[in-house]
Amino acid sequence: MEHCPFCWDAVRYEATAHNEHCALIRNPDKVLNGSYMIVTKAHRATVFDMTEEEWADTYRLLRQAKQMIDRDSAPDGYNVGWNCSPVGGQTVPHVHLHVIPRFRDEPMAGRGIRHHLKQESNRRGSDTVQQW
């Protein structure tokens, strides 16, 4: 991808922290105040394209991000997740892990990252409820 906004050249001066393979950056989305993203320095389209070393460095930065967010915001919970491909909600085709603090006083508190997916209105014709 030409001029990827998440490649290392684009985020190096905005990185809050980084290690050999990944960088931690603040999420620019104003609605998700206090949230971060972990991006690979090498251009990778999705989480499925990451190397083992990138996975390990992502984990290290995830732990660091949690410590920073806990210190700065004291959230009541977290959402952590990847979107993959446009149908999966990925808007920039460079792997990025969202680290989002959540608070009790939010209008959507208690609704997780799968909430909208579990709605009856999102069911496909072939989807059936599986009994466990």
C-alpha positions in Angstrom: 0.0 0.0 0.0 1.4 3.4 -1.0 1.6 6.0 1.8 0.1 3.7 4.5 -0.8 5.8 7.6 0.2 3.0 9.9 3.6 2.0 8.4 6.6 2.8 10.6 7.7 5.8 8.6 4.3 7.4 9.2 4.0 6.7 12.9 7.6 6.8 14.2 7.4 10.3 15.5 3.9 9.8 17.0 4.7 6.4 18.7 4.1 6.4 22.4 6.3 3.3 22.7 7.8 0.8 20.3 10.0 -2.3 20.2 11.7 -4.1 17.4 8.6 -5.1 15.4 5.7 -3.0 16.6 4.6 0.5 17.7 2.0 1.8 20.2 0.1 4.8 19.0 -2.9 6.7 20.4 -6.0 6.0 18.5 -6.8 9.2 16.5 -10.6 8.6 16.9 -11.9 11.2 19.3 -14.9 9.1 20.3 -12.6 6.5 21.8 -10.7 8.8 24.2 -7.7 7.2 25.8 -7.5 4.2 23.4 -4.5 3.0 21.6 -3.5 0.9 18.7 -0.6 -1.5 18.3 0.7 -1.6 14.7 3.4 -3.7 13.1 6.4 -1.7 11.7 6.4 -3.9 8.6 3.4 -3.6 6.4 1.1 -6.6 7.1 -2.5 -6.6 5.9 -4.2 -8.5 8.8 -3.4 -10.3 12.0 -3.2 -13.5 9.9 -0.1 -12.1 8.1 1.9 -11.4 11.2 5.1 -13.2 12.1 5.6 -15.0 15.5 8.1 -12.2 16.5 5.4 -9.6 15.7 2.9 -11.5 17.8 5.3 -11.5 20.7 6.1 -7.8 20.4 2.4 -7.0 20.1 1.9 -8.8 23.4 4.7 -6.9 25.1 3.2 -3.6 23.9 -0.3 -4.7 25.0 0.9 -5.2 28.5 2.6 -1.8 28.4 -0.6 -0.1 27.0 -2.7 -1.6 29.8 -0.3 -0.2 32.4 -0.4 3.2 30.9 -4.2 3.3 30.5 -4.8 2.0 34.0 -2.5 4.7 35.4 -4.0 7.5 33.3 -7.7 6.6 33.1 -8.5 3.8 35.6 -11.1 2.2 33.3 -13.7 -0.3 34.5 -13.0 -2.7 31.6 -11.4 -3.1 28.2 -12.2 -4.1 24.6 -9.2 -5.5 22.7 -9.5 -6.6 19.2 -8.6 -6.8 15.5 -10.8 -6.1 12.5 -9.8 -8.0 9.4 -10.7 -7.0 5.8 -13.4 -4.4 4.9 -16.3 -6.8 5.6 -14.8 -7.3 9.1 -14.6 -3.6 9.7 -11.0 -2.9 8.8 -10.7 0.6 7.3 -6.9 0.7 7.0 -5.3 -2.4 5.4 -2.4 -2.5 7.9 -2.8 -4.8 10.9 -3.7 -2.8 14.1 -4.8 -4.1 17.5 -7.3 -1.8 19.2 -6.9 -1.4 23.0 -10.0 0.5 24.2 -10.7 1.4 27.8 -14.3 1.1 28.9 -16.2 2.9 31.7 -19.4 2.1 33.7 -20.9 5.5 32.8 -20.8 5.0 29.0 -24.1 4.7 27.2 -22.9 1.4 25.7 -21.3 0.0 28.9 -21.6 -3.7 29.1 -21.9 -4.2 25.3 -18.9 -6.0 24.0 -17.2 -6.0 20.7 -19.6 -8.7 19.5 -22.8 -7.1 20.6 -23.9 -5.8 17.2 -23.0 -9.2 15.6 -25.3 -11.1 17.9 -28.4 -9.1 17.1 -31.3 -10.9 15.3 -31.1 -8.2 12.6 -27.6 -9.4 11.7 -28.5 -13.0 11.1 -28.0 -14.5 7.7 -30.6 -16.7 6.2 -28.4 -19.8 6.8 -27.5 -18.9 10.4 -29.0 -21.2 13.0 -28.7 -21.1 16.7 -26.5 -23.9 17.8 -27.4 -25.8 21.0 -24.4 -26.6 23.2 
